[in-house]
């Protein structure tokens, strides 16, 4: 294994990602500072969503350079196919960030990219079909994790470390290169994506991250010795992403909501409803992914029995069931609106403000008119009496 080549590629990915992320962050800050209240929305939000391109460029450039310099060893063809497929889904995500695309088109492009990676890896037809299905499912599951600051980068970093350990255990330099450079790139991106995040991975960075992780796991799993049962430890490395996808699908199905429409019902949203802070959400999911990754890696290394993965699956299923009890769909309060009466009039027997009911006043019978006082009709203005020459009450008469 070309250890020095892998280390050099990881260092290059870290450096390129940090430099590019810093530039995108400054651009976003300038775009946000130039925005004036009441004016048209600035481009700061779009720039922040394009932060994932820094991971794509840093990881892609470092991996391509490492492959060209021989760091991939005998798996150079498989790594080339993986990078080609990852570049395809990254371009798809970049277009989706600027102008949203339909679900069928995105699914078709992801399937084509996974097929390209599998074909260049030289897998058998049956293994290739299963690998394509797994890559598309895990890629989409990781893309759904971009719902809170630092969540995707944290879970992706932990998962990439587990895949790197599994590849090192088997001595496969080529399959260790993609998770190694992705691990370094996500660490550099996390420096600017931690709460409060100035840049976001967006669809470009999330799809790229999920595809590299899923493809690396599928290739390592395909080359594992068939007589070993330890291959069962690799799927649990994607436990957090798959648990989040399962939670979303079950929750929307039970609530009769569209399955493909974002409703704010992910794990991150439910933890926030439990008053967990944004950095706390990233830490909780990172620890969850760490337990699953450590268990899967130890099972793959033949340290733990393969049945140990059942504990991770059972614990994750229990966590999903518990999170389903957290309310996610809160209906807005219904406020009744009433028509206001015209100006100068009031509704008889009603009150515009909440309070005791207004009892309609009973009209009193008119009192008998006294001499010198004009009769008035109820509901009409009072007519003053004719002048009589006497001084008004309370005034002093003129004695001229």
C-alpha positions, 0 to 999 in steps of 0.5 A: 500500500502506498501510504505516503501517497494516500497521506499526501493526497489527504493533506492536499484535499484538506488544504484545497478545501480549506482555502476554497471554503474560506473564499466562498465564505468571504463571498457570502459575507460580502453578498450579505453585507451588500443587501439592503432592507426592502431591496431584492434578496441578495445572492448570499443564500445561493453562495452559501448553498454552493459551499459543497463545491469546495468539497467536490473540488478539493477531494476530486482534485486530490483523488485524481492527482493521487490516482495519477501518481499511482497511489491507487495501486491496482484499483486505479480503474475502480477509483477512476469509475468512482470519481467519474460517478461522483463528479456526475452526481456533483454536477447534478446537485450543482444544477439542482442548487441553482434550479430545482430538478424533478425527482425522476431526473435526479434518480435516473442520473444517480442510477447512471452514475452508480452503474458507471462506477460499478461497471468500471469496477468489474463486478459481476451482474448480480453483485453489480445490480445490488451495488447500484441499488445500495449506492443510490439508496445510501446516496439519497439517504446521506443527501437528506442529512443536510438539515442542520449546521455541521450534521452532514460533515460530522456524520460523513467524517465518522463514516469515512474514517470507518471505511478507511479503517476497513480498507486498510485492514484488507491492504487495498490501497486503491479503495483506501484512497477515496475515503481518505481524501474525503475524510480530510476534505470534510474536516476542512469543510467542517471548520466553516460549516460548524454552527453558526455555519457560513456555508452549506454543502447543498445538494452538490456537496451532500450528493457527492459525499453520499456517493463517495461513501456508498461507492467505497463501501460497495467496492470494499464489500464486493472485494471482501472474501466470500467465506467471511461473514464479517462483511455484515459489519459494513452496512451498519456504517450508514446507520444514521443516514438510513435511520433518518430516511426510515423515520421520514418515510414512516412518519409521512406515511402515517400522517398521510403526507407526500413522501417526497416533500420536505416537511421538517420531520427529520431527526435533526428537527425532532431533536431541536423540538426536544430543546437540543441545541444545533451543535448538540444535534451534530454531536448526538448524531456524530456519537450515534454514527461513531458507535455504529462505525466502531461496531462495524469496523470491529466486526469487519476486523474479526474482533467482534462476532457478526451478530453484534451488528444486530445490537446496533440495528435494534438500538437504531430501530428503538431510537426511530420508534422513540423519535416518532413520538416527538410531534413534527407536524404542528398545525398553525393556530386557526384564528376566526375573522369577523367582518367589522361593521361600517364606521359609525355603526355597531352591531346590535347585541354583539361585541367586537372584543372578547368579553361579556355579552352586550345586552341590548338596551331597552328603549325607555318610554319618553317622559312627558314634555314640560312647558317650554321643552320640545318633544323628542322622538327616540332615535332623533336628535334633540331640538332645543326649545325656543328662546323665552328670554329667561337666563339659562341655568347656571348663568348670570342674566345681564342687568343692563 
